[in-house]
């Protein structure tokens, strides 16, 4: 839990694409890259659940809502996970399109960590921010920074929450095929590479696969869109620890 699990991507789509998330624009941008919020046109509500390696103590539930306004999009995100060692994260985000091709976002998080055996209950504030740039009609570049000042989790144990830096490129080959590649550096774990491919044969269905390194992790999944609702499912396979199933559902209010 000290590996900043609260900063792992939220949403089954991102996990199916090898954990890549810096270039996406949806309700999960509230947690993945707040710059993506500025591009949203309708209010969105999402719920998400995962069971990491099929272990109860590593399960996570998330809720997010994004509300577009004339001056930008406001997002609220909630994460909760764990068993005896548990953590809750509450965050308020804001994203805005600055120019036709550039959007920015920022988020303030309040994190409550409970681990009775080591340091009891701690409370921390931390920030994250991101930017997205549409380099061409079909290419988006995303940058996201999480906890750059590495806030102290426990003075007693001299333990900090790590900083995380992500940069990704998303490319739309056609109306049916999208690809993304992303590099991430986490201060306590080092560099990892994430990449994924998404294929949409028809408007309602999306098929996805991805790969991430450090550690090696394979992802695959599918999505289904029905009117205002999107349902995404994915599973990731860790070469040592096994499978992690994930499910998310998003409702876009006001969408025709």
Residue frames relative to the residue before (quaternion, step in Angstrom):
aa qw qx qy qz dx dy dz
X 1.0000 0.0000 0.0000 0.0000 0.00 0.00 0.00
X 0.6339 0.5356 -0.3425 0.4404 3.57 1.15 -0.42
X 0.5642 0.6013 -0.3804 0.4188 3.59 1.27 0.07
X 0.5581 -0.6514 0.3686 0.3584 3.57 1.15 0.69
X 0.0877 0.8204 -0.5563 0.0991 3.56 0.81 1.00
X 0.5748 0.5869 -0.3908 0.4151 3.60 1.15 -0.44
X 0.6854 0.4642 -0.2865 0.4823 3.63 1.23 -0.30
X 0.4495 0.6671 -0.4732 0.3591 3.61 1.22 0.05
X 0.6330 -0.5600 0.3604 0.3947 3.62 -1.06 0.66
X 0.2368 -0.7377 0.6159 0.1427 3.53 -1.19 0.67
X 0.6844 0.4349 -0.3527 0.4670 3.57 -0.96 0.92
X 0.4864 -0.6992 0.4460 0.2751 3.56 -0.80 1.03
X 0.5814 0.5936 -0.3809 0.4057 3.61 1.09 -0.58
X 0.6731 0.4998 -0.3017 0.4539 3.59 0.84 -0.97
X 0.6661 0.5036 -0.3101 0.4545 3.57 0.94 -0.84
X 0.6349 0.5205 -0.3361 0.4615 3.59 1.03 -0.69
X 0.7071 0.4257 -0.2413 0.5104 3.58 1.20 -0.59
X 0.6819 -0.5289 0.2873 0.4157 3.56 1.00 0.82
X 0.6316 -0.5552 0.3019 0.4490 3.59 1.22 0.58
X 0.4381 0.6980 -0.4649 0.3237 3.62 1.22 0.16
X 0.0757 0.8342 -0.5378 0.0956 3.60 -0.87 0.92
X 0.5187 0.7043 -0.3932 0.2833 3.62 1.20 -0.39
X 0.7421 0.4104 -0.2284 0.4782 3.62 1.11 -0.55
X 0.5324 0.6596 -0.3990 0.3498 3.61 1.24 -0.11
X 0.1437 -0.7611 0.6261 0.0896 3.53 -1.28 0.51
X 0.3866 0.6692 -0.5428 0.3288 3.55 -0.27 1.33
X 0.7518 -0.3751 0.2540 0.4791 3.59 -1.23 -0.11
X 0.6430 0.5329 -0.3275 0.4419 3.60 1.11 -0.60
X 0.4461 0.6579 -0.4645 0.3903 3.59 1.28 0.01
X 0.4816 0.6612 -0.4227 0.3901 3.58 1.25 -0.37
X 0.7881 0.2672 -0.1300 0.5390 3.58 1.09 -0.74
X 0.7199 0.4850 -0.2541 0.4266 3.61 1.06 -0.70
X 0.7382 -0.2199 0.1422 0.6216 3.59 1.02 -0.83
X 0.3544 -0.8041 0.4400 0.1848 3.53 -0.15 1.34
X 0.5214 0.6362 -0.4175 0.3861 3.62 1.19 -0.35
X 0.6270 0.5684 -0.3304 0.4179 3.58 1.11 -0.66
X 0.5421 0.6337 -0.3983 0.3820 3.58 1.21 -0.39
X 0.6364 0.5872 -0.3320 0.3741 3.57 0.97 -0.84
X 0.6748 0.5108 -0.2869 0.4487 3.58 1.19 -0.49
X 0.5209 0.6586 -0.4129 0.3526 3.59 1.23 -0.20
X 0.2794 -0.7891 0.5343 0.1176 3.56 -1.03 0.88
X 0.7901 0.1908 -0.1197 0.5701 3.59 1.20 -0.31
X 0.6162 -0.5416 0.4205 0.3875 3.55 -1.25 0.47
X 0.0565 -0.8059 0.5894 -0.0072 3.57 -0.91 0.97
X 0.1102 -0.7699 0.6271 0.0427 3.54 -1.11 0.80
X 0.0015 -0.8267 0.5618 -0.0313 3.57 -0.84 0.94
X 0.1025 -0.7492 0.6492 0.0814 3.54 -1.25 0.59
X 0.0731 -0.8090 0.5825 -0.0309 3.55 -1.06 0.81
X 0.0093 -0.7866 0.6174 -0.0066 3.56 -1.11 0.76
X 0.0119 0.7877 -0.6158 0.0122 3.54 -1.10 0.75
X 0.1719 -0.7525 0.6263 0.1093 3.53 -1.26 0.51
X 0.2298 -0.8257 0.5035 0.1090 3.54 0.08 1.36
X 0.8544 -0.0727 -0.0229 0.5141 3.55 -0.70 1.23
X 0.5573 -0.6410 0.3600 0.3859 3.57 1.25 0.59
X 0.4898 0.6394 -0.4377 0.3995 3.59 1.16 0.63
X 0.5024 -0.6869 0.4400 0.2867 3.57 -0.74 1.08
X 0.6947 0.4920 -0.2833 0.4418 3.60 0.91 -0.90
X 0.7139 0.3962 -0.2546 0.5182 3.60 1.26 -0.18
X 0.3795 0.7096 -0.5008 0.3188 3.57 1.14 0.57
X 0.1035 -0.7938 0.5973 0.0483 3.57 -1.21 0.54
X 0.0963 -0.7625 0.6367 0.0624 3.53 -1.19 0.70
X 0.0611 -0.8124 0.5798 -0.0039 3.57 -0.98 0.85
X 0.0845 -0.7596 0.6430 0.0484 3.52 -1.25 0.60
X 0.0421 0.7977 -0.5999 0.0449 3.57 -1.00 0.83
X 0.0350 -0.7632 0.6446 0.0297 3.53 -1.21 0.62
X 0.1107 -0.7818 0.6125 0.0379 3.55 -1.03 0.87
X 0.0835 -0.8125 0.5769 -0.0119 3.56 -0.78 1.10
X 0.2438 -0.7851 0.5514 0.1417 3.63 -0.32 1.19
X 0.0570 -0.7673 0.6383 0.0243 3.56 -1.10 0.79
X 0.7006 -0.4608 0.3272 0.4357 3.59 -1.26 0.07
X 0.7511 0.3853 -0.2050 0.4954 3.57 1.13 -0.60
X 0.7715 -0.2350 0.1557 0.5704 3.59 1.26 0.13
X 0.4996 -0.6517 0.4853 0.3004 3.56 -1.33 0.01
X 0.2335 -0.7591 0.5973 0.1122 3.54 -0.92 1.00
X 0.0702 -0.8116 0.5798 0.0135 3.58 -0.92 0.91
X 0.1511 -0.7523 0.6352 0.0882 3.54 -1.19 0.70
X 0.0064 -0.8163 0.5770 -0.0263 3.57 -0.81 0.99
X 0.0663 -0.7836 0.6177 0.0090 3.55 -1.04 0.88
X 0.0450 -0.7725 0.6334 0.0009 3.56 -0.96 0.98
X 0.0851 0.7767 -0.6235 0.0269 3.55 -1.07 0.68
X 0.1744 0.7910 -0.5686 0.1434 3.57 -0.86 0.90
X 0.6228 0.5709 -0.4159 0.3364 3.51 -1.40 0.25
X 0.3847 -0.6864 0.5685 0.2399 3.50 -1.42 0.11
X 0.8081 0.0806 -0.0106 0.5834 3.58 -0.34 -1.25
X 0.6890 0.2819 -0.1960 0.6382 3.54 1.18 -0.72
X 0.1251 0.8147 -0.5529 0.1219 3.58 -0.42 1.16
X 0.1228 -0.7878 0.6023 0.0395 3.52 -1.23 0.57
X 0.1080 -0.7643 0.6328 0.0614 3.54 -1.14 0.76
X 0.0989 -0.7883 0.6067 0.0282 3.53 -1.02 0.89
X 0.0582 -0.7740 0.6305 0.0035 3.55 -0.92 0.99
X 0.0420 0.8420 -0.5335 0.0685 3.57 -0.68 1.03
X 0.1966 -0.7468 0.6258 0.1100 3.52 -1.18 0.71
X 0.0748 -0.8338 0.5463 -0.0280 3.56 -0.63 1.19
X 0.0935 -0.7721 0.6260 0.0561 3.52 -1.32 0.41
X 0.0049 -0.7981 0.6020 -0.0238 3.55 -0.93 0.96
X 0.0163 -0.8130 0.5803 -0.0443 3.56 -1.03 0.80
X 0.3737 -0.6793 0.5831 0.2426 3.55 -1.15 0.72
X 0.2612 -0.7933 0.5341 0.1309 3.57 -0.57 1.17
X 0.7710 0.0067 0.0317 0.6360 3.54 1.06 -0.83
X 0.7490 -0.4065 0.2595 0.4543 3.56 -1.25 0.08
X 0.8001 0.2941 -0.1319 0.5060 3.59 1.03 -0.73
X 0.7319 0.3983 -0.2262 0.5046 3.63 1.21 -0.12
X 0.0261 0.7730 -0.6337 0.0178 3.56 -1.01 0.86
X 0.1544 -0.7847 0.5963 0.0697 3.55 -1.15 0.68
X 0.0271 -0.8046 0.5927 0.0238 3.55 -1.25 0.33
X 0.0857 -0.7819 0.6165 0.0350 3.54 -1.26 0.50
X 0.0652 -0.8043 0.5905 0.0152 3.57 -1.16 0.56
X 0.2051 -0.7427 0.6257 0.1215 3.54 -1.13 0.78
X 0.1358 -0.8115 0.5677 0.0283 3.56 -0.80 1.09
X 0.1496 -0.7285 0.6605 0.1035 3.52 -1.25 0.67
X 0.0631 -0.8318 0.5505 -0.0318 3.57 -0.53 1.20
X 0.1225 -0.7712 0.6232 0.0423 3.54 -0.92 1.00
X 0.0678 -0.8036 0.5912 -0.0123 3.57 -0.67 1.15
X 0.0719 -0.8045 0.5895 0.0013 3.54 -0.88 0.99
X 0.2051 0.7410 -0.6146 0.1766 3.56 -0.58 1.23
X 0.2790 -0.8288 0.4603 0.1531 3.59 0.20 1.31
X 0.6614 0.5508 -0.3271 0.3900 3.62 0.92 -0.83
X 0.7892 0.3314 -0.1648 0.4901 3.60 1.01 -0.77
X 0.8484 -0.0813 0.0877 0.5157 3.60 0.46 -1.12
X 0.5545 -0.6494 0.3906 0.3440 3.56 1.14 0.51
X 0.7081 -0.4023 0.3308 0.4768 3.56 -0.95 -0.91
X 0.0416 -0.7894 0.6125 -0.0013 3.55 -0.88 1.01
X 0.1856 -0.7666 0.6074 0.0942 3.54 -1.24 0.57
X 0.0082 0.8175 -0.5727 0.0608 3.55 -0.83 1.01
X 0.2322 -0.7107 0.6407 0.1746 3.51 -1.31 0.51
X 0.1018 0.7818 -0.6134 0.0466 3.57 -1.04 0.72
X 0.3303 -0.7508 0.5455 0.1724 3.55 -1.23 0.48
X 0.0504 -0.7516 0.6550 0.0600 3.51 -1.36 0.36
X 0.0359 -0.8051 0.5919 -0.0130 3.57 -1.15 0.54
X 0.0543 -0.8170 0.5739 0.0146 3.56 -1.20 0.46
X 0.1621 -0.7526 0.6290 0.1077 3.50 -1.38 0.23
X 0.0897 -0.7692 0.6298 0.0610 3.56 -1.16 0.66
X 0.0952 -0.7958 0.5981 0.0042 3.53 -0.99 0.95
X 0.2739 -0.7478 0.5849 0.1538 3.57 -0.78 1.06
X 0.2333 -0.8205 0.5105 0.1089 3.55 0.00 1.32
X 0.7645 -0.0141 0.0151 0.6443 3.56 1.13 -0.77
X 0.7330 -0.3949 0.3025 0.4639 3.56 -1.29 -0.03
X 0.7904 0.3218 -0.1452 0.5007 3.58 1.05 -0.76
X 0.7211 0.4220 -0.2415 0.4937 3.62 1.23 -0.09
X 0.0674 -0.7746 0.6288 0.0094 3.55 -0.98 0.99
X 0.1541 -0.7618 0.6242 0.0794 3.56 -1.00 0.90
X 0.0655 -0.8233 0.5638 -0.0007 3.57 -0.78 1.03
X 0.0716 -0.7741 0.6286 0.0230 3.55 -1.09 0.79
X 0.0249 0.8044 -0.5912 0.0530 3.57 -0.88 0.96
X 0.1104 -0.7835 0.6110 0.0261 3.55 -1.00 0.94
X 0.0844 -0.8020 0.5913 0.0004 3.56 -0.83 1.05
X 0.8658 -0.0337 0.0008 0.4992 3.56 -0.87 1.03
X 0.0473 0.8552 -0.5152 0.0307 3.63 0.75 0.97
X 0.7088 0.4398 -0.2727 0.4794 3.62 1.09 -0.55
X 0.3452 -0.7875 0.4624 0.2167 3.60 1.33 0.17
X 0.1151 -0.8419 0.5259 0.0370 3.55 0.46 1.26
X 0.5194 -0.6501 0.4707 0.2932 3.55 -1.16 0.72
X 0.2915 -0.7590 0.5602 0.1583 3.56 -0.76 1.07
X 0.8044 -0.0296 0.0567 0.5906 3.57 0.96 -0.87
X 0.3500 -0.7239 0.5596 0.2008 3.57 -0.69 1.11
X 0.6159 0.5838 -0.3330 0.4110 3.54 1.06 -0.84
X 0.7829 0.2964 -0.1492 0.5263 3.59 0.93 -0.94
X 0.3734 -0.7382 0.4742 0.3011 3.58 1.31 0.03
X 0.4120 0.7115 -0.4507 0.3477 3.56 0.94 0.96
X 0.1271 -0.7920 0.5952 0.0473 3.56 -0.99 0.90
X 0.4624 -0.6050 0.5506 0.3421 3.52 -1.33 0.28
X 0.4595 -0.7283 0.4314 0.2689 3.61 -0.74 0.98
X 0.4427 -0.6407 0.5510 0.2998 3.52 -1.30 0.38
X 0.1381 -0.7921 0.5923 0.0514 3.57 -1.08 0.74
X 0.0722 -0.7984 0.5975 -0.0164 3.54 -0.89 1.05
X 0.0238 -0.8153 0.5772 -0.0400 3.58 -0.71 1.11
X 0.0333 0.7625 -0.6461 0.0043 3.54 -1.16 0.70
X 0.0338 0.8306 -0.5511 0.0717 3.55 -0.74 1.06
X 0.2274 -0.7338 0.6228 0.1482 3.52 -1.36 0.36
X 0.0966 -0.7762 0.6215 0.0444 3.55 -0.89 0.99
X 0.0550 -0.8138 0.5785 -0.0041 3.57 -0.89 0.94
X 0.2478 -0.7659 0.5828 0.1109 3.53 -0.92 1.02
X 0.2530 -0.7988 0.5325 0.1199 3.56 -0.31 1.29
X 0.7724 -0.1133 0.1059 0.6159 3.55 1.10 -0.76
X 0.7092 -0.4151 0.3272 0.4664 3.58 -1.25 -0.15
X 0.7309 0.4307 -0.2259 0.4788 3.58 1.20 -0.43
X 0.7918 0.2936 -0.1288 0.5199 3.61 1.10 -0.58
X 0.0084 0.7719 -0.6344 0.0420 3.56 -0.91 1.07
X 0.0769 -0.7841 0.6140 0.0479 3.57 -1.12 0.66
X 0.0581 -0.7902 0.6094 0.0284 3.54 -1.18 0.55
X 0.0295 -0.7639 0.6443 0.0211 3.55 -1.17 0.68
X 0.0147 -0.8237 0.5622 -0.0728 3.55 -0.91 0.93
X 0.1945 -0.7533 0.6154 0.1263 3.53 -1.09 0.76
X 0.0616 -0.8009 0.5955 0.0086 3.57 -0.98 0.85
X 0.0907 -0.7733 0.6250 0.0559 3.54 -1.03 0.83
X 0.0761 -0.7784 0.6231 0.0094 3.56 -0.77 1.11
X 0.5261 -0.7183 0.3471 0.2945 3.55 -0.54 1.21
X 0.7446 0.3808 -0.2447 0.4906 3.61 1.05 -0.53
X 0.7488 0.3818 -0.2152 0.4971 3.61 1.25 -0.16
X 0.4994 -0.6612 0.4344 0.3531 3.58 1.16 -0.43
X 0.7350 -0.4521 0.3253 0.3867 3.53 -1.37 -0.28
X 0.0031 0.7690 -0.6391 -0.0113 3.54 -1.18 0.70
X 0.2945 -0.7408 0.5819 0.1607 3.55 -1.22 0.60
X 0.0812 -0.7925 0.6043 0.0111 3.57 -0.95 0.94
X 0.0938 0.7969 -0.5920 0.0754 3.59 -0.95 0.82
X 0.0192 0.8145 -0.5783 0.0410 3.56 -1.13 0.63
X 0.2205 -0.7525 0.6104 0.1121 3.52 -1.33 0.45
X 0.1110 -0.7966 0.5939 0.0209 3.56 -0.91 0.98
X 0.0758 -0.8003 0.5948 0.0005 3.56 -0.85 1.03
X 0.0818 -0.8005 0.5937 0.0016 3.56 -0.78 1.08
X 0.2093 -0.8208 0.5193 0.1134 3.62 0.01 1.26
X 0.7662 0.0323 -0.0153 0.6416 3.56 1.16 -0.72
X 0.7262 -0.4776 0.2754 0.4108 3.58 -1.23 0.38
X 0.7203 0.4895 -0.2587 0.4179 3.59 0.97 -0.82
X 0.7893 0.3327 -0.1452 0.4952 3.59 1.05 -0.68
X 0.0493 -0.7745 0.6304 0.0177 3.54 -1.13 0.79
X 0.1393 -0.7736 0.6152 0.0598 3.56 -0.97 0.93
X 0.0562 -0.8332 0.5487 -0.0393 3.58 -0.84 1.00
X 0.0341 0.7630 -0.6455 0.0005 3.52 -1.28 0.53
X 0.0321 0.8232 -0.5639 0.0573 3.56 -1.10 0.65
X 0.2109 -0.7607 0.6057 0.0995 3.51 -1.38 0.23
X 0.0030 -0.7768 0.6296 0.0112 3.57 -1.06 0.76
X 0.3081 -0.7535 0.5565 0.1661 3.55 -1.23 0.57
X 0.8275 0.2674 -0.2022 0.4505 3.53 -1.40 0.22
X 0.3408 -0.5362 -0.6290 0.4480 1.53 0.98 2.34
X 0.6517 -0.4996 0.3868 0.4196 3.57 -1.28 0.22
X 0.0752 0.8014 -0.5799 0.1261 3.55 -0.69 1.15
X 0.1942 -0.7871 0.5791 0.0860 3.57 -0.77 1.06
X 0.0787 -0.8148 0.5739 0.0231 3.58 -0.95 0.86
X 0.0682 0.7714 -0.6315 0.0389 3.53 -1.17 0.62
X 0.1462 0.8059 -0.5621 0.1150 3.57 -1.13 0.52
X 0.2365 -0.7535 0.5913 0.1634 3.50 -1.35 -0.04
X 0.2052 -0.7720 0.5910 0.1120 3.52 -1.27 0.49
X 0.1241 -0.7751 0.6170 0.0553 3.53 -1.19 0.64
X 0.1255 -0.7950 0.5923 0.0375 3.56 -0.84 1.03
X 0.0432 0.7858 -0.6141 0.0599 3.56 -0.83 1.03
X 0.8177 -0.1654 0.0471 0.5494 3.54 -0.34 1.32
X 0.8331 -0.1635 0.1188 0.5148 3.63 -0.53 -1.09
X 0.6676 0.5155 -0.2854 0.4551 3.59 1.28 -0.05
X 0.1024 -0.7639 0.6352 0.0497 3.54 -1.15 0.84
X 0.0706 -0.7820 0.6189 0.0202 3.55 -0.88 0.98
X 0.0423 -0.8013 0.5965 -0.0179 3.57 -0.77 1.07
X 0.0658 -0.7743 0.6292 0.0155 3.53 -1.05 0.88
X 0.0760 0.7924 -0.6036 0.0453 3.55 -1.08 0.68
X 0.1078 -0.7460 0.6491 0.1024 3.50 -1.38 0.24
X 0.1539 -0.7769 0.6055 0.0774 3.53 -1.05 0.81
X 0.2088 -0.7872 0.5720 0.0976 3.53 -1.05 0.80
X 0.1919 -0.7529 0.6252 0.0739 3.52 -0.74 1.19
X 0.5205 -0.6963 0.3961 0.2955 3.59 -0.76 1.03
X 0.7387 0.3513 -0.2203 0.5313 3.61 1.23 -0.38
X 0.7924 0.3738 -0.1690 0.4514 3.58 0.80 -1.05
X 0.5550 -0.6604 0.3696 0.3452 3.60 1.23 -0.18
X 0.7800 -0.3910 0.2726 0.4055 3.55 -1.34 -0.46
X 0.0967 -0.7482 0.6530 0.0666 3.52 -1.33 0.58
X 0.1772 -0.8034 0.5601 0.0971 3.63 -0.37 1.18
X 0.0635 -0.7969 0.6008 0.0019 3.58 -1.15 0.72
X 0.0353 -0.7874 0.6153 -0.0118 3.54 -1.14 0.73
X 0.0485 0.7905 -0.6098 0.0304 3.57 -0.96 0.87
X 0.1110 -0.7751 0.6198 0.0521 3.54 -1.22 0.60
X 0.0848 -0.7967 0.5984 -0.0068 3.54 -0.92 1.00
X 0.1231 -0.7597 0.6351 0.0667 3.57 -1.04 0.84
X 0.1801 -0.7767 0.5987 0.0767 3.57 -0.76 1.11
X 0.2283 -0.8069 0.5344 0.1063 3.57 -0.20 1.27
X 0.7804 0.3040 -0.2389 0.4915 3.57 -0.94 0.87
X 0.5473 0.6063 -0.4122 0.4037 3.58 1.24 -0.10
X 0.3799 -0.7331 0.5188 0.2214 3.57 -0.91 0.91
